């Protein structure tokens, strides 16, 4: 299993727009075989950092998802929303191996 960690720098004045974007992606990751663990929005501390976590059985499965998402109309709607609202300033992506008890 591989977990994707996404750290977003968001516009703190557009948190509601980012939340709409986040809610669009959760079912899409699940649709393509991943497990979305949720988005985490600012609460205390920095007001412009959000995080998302989702897992795929393997890096190859993640790559399959990445290839399919560019052809999916619902994924394109999510991208268009973020571009139109400019709620995301930048993001970083890392891959992690989860450890469970």
N, CA, C and O atoms as a GROMACS GRO file, in nm:
protein
  404
    1UNK      N    1   0.084  -0.117   0.000
    1UNK     CA    2   0.000   0.000   0.000
    1UNK      C    3   0.089   0.124   0.000
    1UNK      O    4   0.195   0.128   0.063
    2UNK      N    5   0.043   0.225  -0.072
    2UNK     CA    6   0.113   0.353  -0.075
    2UNK      C    7   0.010   0.463  -0.043
    2UNK      O    8  -0.102   0.461  -0.093
    3UNK      N    9   0.052   0.557   0.041
    3UNK     CA   10  -0.035   0.667   0.078
    3UNK      C   11   0.021   0.797   0.019
    3UNK      O   12   0.140   0.827   0.031
    4UNK      N   13  -0.067   0.871  -0.043
    4UNK     CA   14  -0.031   0.999  -0.099
    4UNK      C   15  -0.066   1.107   0.003
    4UNK      O   16  -0.180   1.114   0.051
    5UNK      N   17   0.031   1.189   0.036
    5UNK     CA   18   0.015   1.302   0.127
    5UNK      C   19   0.022   1.428   0.043
    5UNK      O   20   0.124   1.454  -0.021
    6UNK      N   21  -0.085   1.505   0.043
    6UNK     CA   22  -0.087   1.630  -0.031
    6UNK      C   23  -0.096   1.745   0.068
    6UNK      O   24  -0.188   1.752   0.149
    7UNK      N   25   0.000   1.835   0.061
    7UNK     CA   26   0.000   1.956   0.143
    7UNK      C   27  -0.032   2.073   0.051
    7UNK      O   28   0.041   2.101  -0.044
    8UNK      N   29  -0.142   2.139   0.080
    8UNK     CA   30  -0.187   2.252  -0.001
    8UNK      C   31  -0.159   2.383   0.071
    8UNK      O   32  -0.178   2.394   0.192
    9UNK      N   33  -0.113   2.481  -0.004
    9UNK     CA   34  -0.116   2.619   0.041
    9UNK      C   35  -0.241   2.677  -0.024
    9UNK      O   36  -0.252   2.682  -0.147
   10UNK      N   37  -0.334   2.720   0.060
   10UNK     CA   38  -0.462   2.768   0.009
   10UNK      C   39  -0.478   2.916   0.041
   10UNK      O   40  -0.411   2.970   0.129
   11UNK      N   41  -0.568   2.981  -0.030
   11UNK     CA   42  -0.603   3.118  -0.001
   11UNK      C   43  -0.693   3.116   0.123
   11UNK      O   44  -0.803   3.060   0.116
   12UNK      N   45  -0.651   3.175   0.234
   12UNK     CA   46  -0.731   3.167   0.356
   12UNK      C   47  -0.866   3.236   0.346
   12UNK      O   48  -0.954   3.214   0.430
   13UNK      N   49  -0.885   3.318   0.245
   13UNK     CA   50  -1.013   3.385   0.223
   13UNK      C   51  -1.105   3.301   0.134
   13UNK      O   52  -1.218   3.340   0.106
   14UNK      N   53  -1.054   3.186   0.088
   14UNK     CA   54  -1.133   3.101   0.000
   14UNK      C   55  -1.142   2.958   0.053
   14UNK      O   56  -1.141   2.861  -0.023
   15UNK      N   57  -1.151   2.946   0.184
   15UNK     CA   58  -1.160   2.811   0.245
   15UNK      C   59  -1.288   2.742   0.201
   15UNK      O   60  -1.287   2.621   0.176
   16UNK      N   61  -1.399   2.814   0.191
   16UNK     CA   62  -1.524   2.751   0.146
   16UNK      C   63  -1.511   2.696   0.004
   16UNK      O   64  -1.562   2.589  -0.026
   17UNK      N   65  -1.443   2.769  -0.082
   17UNK     CA   66  -1.422   2.722  -0.219
   17UNK      C   67  -1.333   2.598  -0.220
   17UNK      O   68  -1.355   2.505  -0.297
   18UNK      N   69  -1.231   2.598  -0.134
   18UNK     CA   70  -1.145   2.481  -0.124
   18UNK      C   71  -1.223   2.361  -0.071
   18UNK      O   72  -1.201   2.249  -0.116
   19UNK      N   73  -1.312   2.384   0.024
   19UNK     CA   74  -1.392   2.274   0.078
   19UNK      C   75  -1.480   2.212  -0.030
   19UNK      O   76  -1.498   2.090  -0.033
   20UNK      N   77  -1.535   2.294  -0.118
   20UNK     CA   78  -1.612   2.240  -0.232
   20UNK      C   79  -1.522   2.152  -0.318
   20UNK      O   80  -1.561   2.041  -0.356
   21UNK      N   81  -1.403   2.200  -0.348
   21UNK     CA   82  -1.305   2.123  -0.426
   21UNK      C   83  -1.274   1.990  -0.358
   21UNK      O   84  -1.275   1.885  -0.423
   22UNK      N   85  -1.248   1.995  -0.227
   22UNK     CA   86  -1.214   1.874  -0.152
   22UNK      C   87  -1.327   1.772  -0.159
   22UNK      O   88  -1.303   1.653  -0.181
   23UNK      N   89  -1.449   1.818  -0.140
   23UNK     CA   90  -1.564   1.726  -0.141
   23UNK      C   91  -1.586   1.666  -0.280
   23UNK      O   92  -1.646   1.559  -0.292
   24UNK      N   93  -1.539   1.733  -0.384
   24UNK     CA   94  -1.549   1.677  -0.519
   24UNK      C   95  -1.451   1.561  -0.535
   24UNK      O   96  -1.484   1.462  -0.601
   25UNK      N   97  -1.330   1.572  -0.476
   25UNK     CA   98  -1.225   1.473  -0.499
   25UNK      C   99  -1.241   1.344  -0.419
   25UNK      O  100  -1.200   1.238  -0.465
   26UNK      N  101  -1.301   1.351  -0.300
   26UNK     CA  102  -1.309   1.230  -0.217
   26UNK      C  103  -1.375   1.115  -0.292
   26UNK      O  104  -1.317   1.006  -0.297
   27UNK      N  105  -1.494   1.132  -0.350
   27UNK     CA  106  -1.554   1.019  -0.422
   27UNK      C  107  -1.478   0.980  -0.549
   27UNK      O  108  -1.485   0.866  -0.594
   28UNK      N  109  -1.405   1.077  -0.608
   28UNK     CA  110  -1.332   1.046  -0.730
   28UNK      C  111  -1.215   0.952  -0.702
   28UNK      O  112  -1.192   0.857  -0.778
   29UNK      N  113  -1.141   0.977  -0.596
   29UNK     CA  114  -1.030   0.887  -0.559
   29UNK      C  115  -1.086   0.747  -0.532
   29UNK      O  116  -1.030   0.647  -0.576
   30UNK      N  117  -1.198   0.743  -0.459
   30UNK     CA  118  -1.259   0.613  -0.429
   30UNK      C  119  -1.308   0.544  -0.556
   30UNK      O  120  -1.298   0.422  -0.569
   31UNK      N  121  -1.362   0.621  -0.649
   31UNK     CA  122  -1.411   0.568  -0.777
   31UNK      C  123  -1.300   0.496  -0.855
   31UNK      O  124  -1.326   0.398  -0.924
   32UNK      N  125  -1.178   0.546  -0.844
   32UNK     CA  126  -1.067   0.489  -0.919
   32UNK      C  127  -0.984   0.390  -0.838
   32UNK      O  128  -0.869   0.364  -0.872
   33UNK      N  129  -1.042   0.336  -0.732
   33UNK     CA  130  -0.976   0.227  -0.660
   33UNK      C  131  -0.894   0.266  -0.540
   33UNK      O  132  -0.830   0.181  -0.477
   34UNK      N  133  -0.894   0.395  -0.506
   34UNK     CA  134  -0.820   0.439  -0.388
   34UNK      C  135  -0.910   0.444  -0.266
   34UNK      O  136  -1.031   0.420  -0.275
   35UNK      N  137  -0.851   0.475  -0.154
   35UNK     CA  138  -0.924   0.499  -0.031
   35UNK      C  139  -0.886   0.638   0.017
   35UNK      O  140  -0.772   0.664   0.054
   36UNK      N  141  -0.983   0.727   0.016
   36UNK     CA  142  -0.956   0.864   0.059
   36UNK      C  143  -0.973   0.870   0.210
   36UNK      O  144  -1.073   0.824   0.264
   37UNK      N  145  -0.875   0.927   0.278
   37UNK     CA  146  -0.877   0.938   0.424
   37UNK      C  147  -0.921   1.076   0.469
   37UNK      O  148  -0.923   1.105   0.588
   38UNK      N  149  -0.955   1.162   0.375
   38UNK     CA  150  -1.009   1.292   0.408
   38UNK      C  151  -0.915   1.408   0.382
   38UNK      O  152  -0.795   1.393   0.359
   39UNK      N  153  -0.976   1.525   0.386
   39UNK     CA  154  -0.904   1.652   0.380
   39UNK      C  155  -0.905   1.711   0.520
   39UNK      O  156  -1.000   1.690   0.596
   40UNK      N  157  -0.802   1.782   0.552
   40UNK     CA  158  -0.789   1.844   0.683
   40UNK      C  159  -0.763   1.993   0.661
   40UNK      O  160  -0.659   2.033   0.608
   41UNK      N  161  -0.860   2.074   0.702
   41UNK     CA  162  -0.855   2.218   0.679
   41UNK      C  163  -0.798   2.290   0.800
   41UNK      O  164  -0.797   2.235   0.910
   42UNK      N  165  -0.750   2.413   0.781
   42UNK     CA  166  -0.693   2.488   0.892
   42UNK      C  167  -0.795   2.507   1.004
   42UNK      O  168  -0.914   2.529   0.980
   43UNK      N  169  -0.746   2.496   1.125
   43UNK     CA  170  -0.831   2.520   1.242
   43UNK      C  171  -0.764   2.618   1.337
   43UNK      O  172  -0.819   2.725   1.366
   44UNK      N  173  -0.647   2.581   1.385
   44UNK     CA  174  -0.566   2.673   1.465
   44UNK      C  175  -0.426   2.673   1.406
   44UNK      O  176  -0.387   2.578   1.338
   45UNK      N  177  -0.353   2.777   1.430
   45UNK     CA  178  -0.219   2.788   1.373
   45UNK      C  179  -0.228   2.852   1.235
   45UNK      O  180  -0.307   2.944   1.214
   46UNK      N  181  -0.148   2.802   1.143
   46UNK     CA  182  -0.147   2.858   1.007
   46UNK      C  183  -0.286   2.847   0.946
   46UNK      O  184  -0.352   2.744   0.956
   47UNK      N  185  -0.331   2.956   0.882
   47UNK     CA  186  -0.465   2.955   0.824
   47UNK      C  187  -0.466   2.930   0.674
   47UNK      O  188  -0.569   2.945   0.609
   48UNK      N  189  -0.350   2.891   0.620
   48UNK     CA  190  -0.342   2.871   0.475
   48UNK      C  191  -0.286   2.733   0.436
   48UNK      O  192  -0.243   2.714   0.323
   49UNK      N  193  -0.287   2.639   0.530
   49UNK     CA  194  -0.236   2.504   0.500
   49UNK      C  195  -0.349   2.403   0.517
   49UNK      O  196  -0.418   2.401   0.619
   50UNK      N  197  -0.369   2.320   0.416
   50UNK     CA  198  -0.464   2.209   0.420
   50UNK      C  199  -0.390   2.083   0.378
   50UNK      O  200  -0.289   2.089   0.308
   51UNK      N  201  -0.441   1.970   0.421
   51UNK     CA  202  -0.376   1.841   0.392
   51UNK      C  203  -0.481   1.742   0.344
   51UNK      O  204  -0.596   1.745   0.388
   52UNK      N  205  -0.441   1.655   0.252
   52UNK     CA  206  -0.524   1.543   0.209
   52UNK      C  207  -0.442   1.416   0.216
   52UNK      O  208  -0.321   1.418   0.190
   53UNK      N  209  -0.506   1.306   0.251
   53UNK     CA  210  -0.441   1.175   0.253
   53UNK      C  211  -0.530   1.075   0.182
   53UNK      O  212  -0.650   1.068   0.207
   54UNK      N  213  -0.470   0.998   0.092
   54UNK     CA  214  -0.542   0.887   0.031
   54UNK      C  215  -0.444   0.777  -0.005
   54UNK      O  216  -0.326   0.803  -0.028
   55UNK      N  217  -0.494   0.655  -0.010
   55UNK     CA  218  -0.408   0.538  -0.033
   55UNK      C  219  -0.456   0.460  -0.154
   55UNK      O  220  -0.574   0.461  -0.190
   56UNK      N  221  -0.360   0.392  -0.216
   56UNK     CA  222  -0.386   0.296  -0.323
   56UNK      C  223  -0.311   0.168  -0.288
   56UNK      O  224  -0.210   0.173  -0.218
   57UNK      N  225  -0.358   0.055  -0.337
   57UNK     CA  226  -0.290  -0.071  -0.306
   57UNK      C  227  -0.142  -0.072  -0.345
   57UNK      O  228  -0.061  -0.139  -0.280
   58UNK      N  229  -0.107   0.003  -0.451
   58UNK     CA  230   0.032   0.007  -0.496
   58UNK      C  231   0.057   0.137  -0.571
   58UNK      O  232  -0.037   0.207  -0.608
   59UNK      N  233   0.182   0.168  -0.594
   59UNK     CA  234   0.216   0.285  -0.674
   59UNK      C  235   0.167   0.269  -0.817
   59UNK      O  236   0.128   0.367  -0.881
   60UNK      N  237   0.168   0.147  -0.868
   60UNK     CA  238   0.116   0.120  -1.003
   60UNK      C  239  -0.033   0.153  -1.011
   60UNK      O  240  -0.080   0.208  -1.111
   61UNK      N  241  -0.108   0.118  -0.906
   61UNK     CA  242  -0.251   0.151  -0.903
   61UNK      C  243  -0.272   0.303  -0.898
   61UNK      O  244  -0.365   0.355  -0.959
   62UNK      N  245  -0.186   0.371  -0.825
   62UNK     CA  246  -0.193   0.517  -0.819
   62UNK      C  247  -0.167   0.576  -0.959
   62UNK      O  248  -0.237   0.667  -1.002
   63UNK      N  249  -0.068   0.523  -1.028
   63UNK     CA  250  -0.035   0.572  -1.163
   63UNK      C  251  -0.152   0.548  -1.259
   63UNK      O  252  -0.179   0.631  -1.345
   64UNK      N  253  -0.220   0.435  -1.245
   64UNK     CA  254  -0.339   0.407  -1.327
   64UNK      C  255  -0.446   0.512  -1.300
   64UNK      O  256  -0.506   0.565  -1.394
   65UNK      N  257  -0.468   0.543  -1.173
   65UNK     CA  258  -0.563   0.649  -1.135
   65UNK      C  259  -0.524   0.781  -1.200
   65UNK      O  260  -0.608   0.851  -1.256
   66UNK      N  261  -0.396   0.817  -1.191
   66UNK     CA  262  -0.350   0.944  -1.248
   66UNK      C  263  -0.375   0.949  -1.399
   66UNK      O  264  -0.412   1.055  -1.451
   67UNK      N  265  -0.356   0.840  -1.469
   67UNK     CA  266  -0.380   0.837  -1.613
   67UNK      C  267  -0.529   0.848  -1.645
   67UNK      O  268  -0.567   0.917  -1.739
   68UNK      N  269  -0.613   0.781  -1.567
   68UNK     CA  270  -0.757   0.783  -1.594
   68UNK      C  271  -0.821   0.916  -1.557
   68UNK      O  272  -0.916   0.960  -1.622
   69UNK      N  273  -0.769   0.982  -1.453
   69UNK     CA  274  -0.835   1.104  -1.406
   69UNK      C  275  -0.832   1.215  -1.511
   69UNK      O  276  -0.924   1.298  -1.516
   70UNK      N  277  -0.729   1.218  -1.594
   70UNK     CA  278  -0.720   1.324  -1.695
   70UNK      C  279  -0.826   1.309  -1.804
   70UNK      O  280  -0.847   1.402  -1.882
   71UNK      N  281  -0.892   1.193  -1.809
   71UNK     CA  282  -0.995   1.169  -1.910
   71UNK      C  283  -1.135   1.169  -1.850
   71UNK      O  284  -1.233   1.151  -1.922
   72UNK      N  285  -1.144   1.188  -1.719
   72UNK     CA  286  -1.273   1.180  -1.650
   72UNK      C  287  -1.337   1.318  -1.639
   72UNK      O  288  -1.273   1.411  -1.589
   73UNK      N  289  -1.461   1.333  -1.686
   73UNK     CA  290  -1.526   1.465  -1.682
   73UNK      C  291  -1.544   1.521  -1.541
   73UNK      O  292  -1.535   1.642  -1.521
   74UNK      N  293  -1.570   1.435  -1.442
   74UNK     CA  294  -1.587   1.484  -1.305
   74UNK      C  295  -1.454   1.533  -1.247
   74UNK      O  296  -1.452   1.631  -1.172
   75UNK      N  297  -1.345   1.468  -1.281
   75UNK     CA  298  -1.213   1.516  -1.238
   75UNK      C  299  -1.183   1.650  -1.302
   75UNK      O  300  -1.129   1.740  -1.237
   76UNK      N  301  -1.217   1.664  -1.428
   76UNK     CA  302  -1.194   1.791  -1.496
   76UNK      C  303  -1.276   1.903  -1.433
   76UNK      O  304  -1.230   2.017  -1.425
   77UNK      N  305  -1.398   1.872  -1.388
   77UNK     CA  306  -1.480   1.973  -1.320
   77UNK      C  307  -1.413   2.019  -1.191
   77UNK      O  308  -1.415   2.138  -1.159
   78UNK      N  309  -1.353   1.927  -1.119
   78UNK     CA  310  -1.284   1.963  -0.995
   78UNK      C  311  -1.165   2.053  -1.024
   78UNK      O  312  -1.144   2.154  -0.957
   79UNK      N  313  -1.086   2.017  -1.126
   79UNK     CA  314  -0.972   2.102  -1.165
   79UNK      C  315  -1.021   2.241  -1.208
   79UNK      O  316  -0.962   2.342  -1.169
   80UNK      N  317  -1.127   2.244  -1.286
   80UNK     CA  318  -1.180   2.372  -1.333
   80UNK      C  319  -1.227   2.458  -1.216
   80UNK      O  320  -1.208   2.580  -1.217
   81UNK      N  321  -1.287   2.395  -1.115
   81UNK     CA  322  -1.332   2.470  -0.997
   81UNK      C  323  -1.213   2.536  -0.927
   81UNK      O  324  -1.219   2.653  -0.890
   82UNK      N  325  -1.105   2.460  -0.909
   82UNK     CA  326  -0.989   2.517  -0.839
   82UNK      C  327  -0.924   2.629  -0.921
   82UNK      O  328  -0.877   2.728  -0.865
   83UNK      N  329  -0.923   2.614  -1.053
   83UNK     CA  330  -0.866   2.719  -1.138
   83UNK      C  331  -0.954   2.844  -1.140
   83UNK      O  332  -0.905   2.956  -1.135
   84UNK      N  333  -1.086   2.821  -1.147
   84UNK     CA  334  -1.179   2.934  -1.152
   84UNK      C  335  -1.178   3.013  -1.021
   84UNK      O  336  -1.176   3.136  -1.023
   85UNK      N  337  -1.178   2.943  -0.909
   85UNK     CA  338  -1.184   3.011  -0.779
   85UNK      C  339  -1.047   3.053  -0.728
   85UNK      O  340  -1.036   3.141  -0.643
   86UNK      N  341  -0.941   2.992  -0.780
   86UNK     CA  342  -0.804   3.019  -0.738
   86UNK      C  343  -0.788   2.999  -0.587
   86UNK      O  344  -0.719   3.075  -0.519
   87UNK      N  345  -0.854   2.894  -0.537
   87UNK     CA  346  -0.849   2.865  -0.394
   87UNK      C  347  -0.717   2.797  -0.354
   87UNK      O  348  -0.679   2.800  -0.238
   88UNK      N  349  -0.649   2.737  -0.451
   88UNK     CA  350  -0.521   2.670  -0.424
   88UNK      C  351  -0.408   2.757  -0.477
   88UNK      O  352  -0.406   2.794  -0.595
   89UNK      N  353  -0.314   2.790  -0.389
   89UNK     CA  354  -0.198   2.868  -0.430
   89UNK      C  355  -0.090   2.774  -0.484
   89UNK      O  356  -0.031   2.800  -0.589
   90UNK      N  357  -0.065   2.665  -0.411
   90UNK     CA  358   0.032   2.564  -0.454
   90UNK      C  359   0.009   2.437  -0.374
   90UNK      O  360  -0.066   2.436  -0.276
   91UNK      N  361   0.075   2.329  -0.416
   91UNK     CA  362   0.067   2.205  -0.340
   91UNK      C  363   0.194   2.124  -0.359
   91UNK      O  364   0.267   2.140  -0.456
   92UNK      N  365   0.217   2.037  -0.262
   92UNK     CA  366   0.329   1.943  -0.267
   92UNK      C  367   0.272   1.803  -0.248
   92UNK      O  368   0.178   1.782  -0.171
   93UNK      N  369   0.330   1.708  -0.318
   93UNK     CA  370   0.285   1.569  -0.310
   93UNK      C  371   0.400   1.482  -0.263
   93UNK      O  372   0.511   1.491  -0.314
   94UNK      N  373   0.372   1.397  -0.165
   94UNK     CA  374   0.469   1.299  -0.116
   94UNK      C  375   0.401   1.165  -0.105
   94UNK      O  376   0.279   1.157  -0.091
   95UNK      N  377   0.480   1.060  -0.112
   95UNK     CA  378   0.427   0.925  -0.098
   95UNK      C  379   0.485   0.863   0.026
   95UNK      O  380   0.604   0.875   0.053
   96UNK      N  381   0.400   0.797   0.102
   96UNK     CA  382   0.439   0.739   0.229
   96UNK      C  383   0.395   0.594   0.237
   96UNK      O  384   0.298   0.554   0.173
   97UNK      N  385   0.467   0.516   0.316
   97UNK     CA  386   0.427   0.379   0.347
   97UNK      C  387   0.365   0.382   0.486
   97UNK      O  388   0.434   0.412   0.583
   98UNK      N  389   0.236   0.350   0.498
   98UNK     CA  390   0.173   0.355   0.629
   98UNK      C  391   0.218   0.239   0.718
   98UNK      O  392   0.251   0.130   0.672
   99UNK      N  393   0.218   0.267   0.847
   99UNK     CA  394   0.247   0.164   0.948
   99UNK      C  395   0.125   0.156   1.036
   99UNK      O  396   0.080   0.256   1.092
  100UNK      N  397   0.070   0.037   1.049
  100UNK     CA  398  -0.044   0.014   1.135
  100UNK      C  399  -0.006  -0.083   1.244
  100UNK      O  400   0.088  -0.162   1.229
  101UNK      N  401  -0.079  -0.078   1.353
  101UNK     CA  402  -0.051  -0.167   1.465
  101UNK      C  403  -0.072  -0.312   1.427
  101UNK      O  404  -0.052  -0.401   1.510
   0.00000   0.00000   0.00000
